[in-house]
Amino acid sequence: MPVSQTDAKACKSLLWASEKVEMTVKQGRFRPGGSLLTPTSFVGTNHRLIIIDRESAGLRTNFEVIDYDHITSVKVERGILSASIVVRVEGLSSHTIGTEDSREEGVIDGVPRRKAEEFVDYLNKKLEREHMERETGPRTGV
């Protein structure tokens, strides 16, 4: 999946020196659950997940940065025309990502199904790697 240069540039100031944007996904504008003026984006780096939450017709942008070791699960909820990406974060209780309701999960709705599946697969591989490193110690040379 290609990296959105717009999203990569938006979060550039948040990146660590050794951090690189590896994958991005953006909420659809015209899909069910999408956002016409202020789509939310997920940016996956080699170290963290960055959520770009645009508000007020794009005049205000909020960033949420989550270390992979704080994410407990990621899943796709498939709809007919679009999908939702659901991220459960350790300690997340009343705050949600890209939604206004009060759930224990962060949700970004209105993502094209194929892109949602690719991004969740990417995140799950990152989580598996984080889990393996906690169990056995960091891998060298990778």
Sequence and secondary structure as in RCSB ss.txt:
>XXXX:A:sequence
MPVSQTDAKACKSLLWASEKVEMTVKQGRFRPGGSLLTPTSFVGTNHRLIIIDRESAGLRTNFEVIDYDHITSVK
VERGILSASIVVRVEGLSSHTIGTEDSREEGVIDGVPRRKAEEFVDYLNKKLEREHMERETGPRTGV
>XXXX:A:secstr
    HHHHHHTGGG  TT  EEEEEE  SSSTT  SS   EEEEESSEEEEEEEEGGGTEEEEEEEEGGGEEEEE
EEE SS EEEEEEETT SS  SS SS  SEEEEEEE HHHHHHHHHHHHHHHHHHHHHHHH   S  
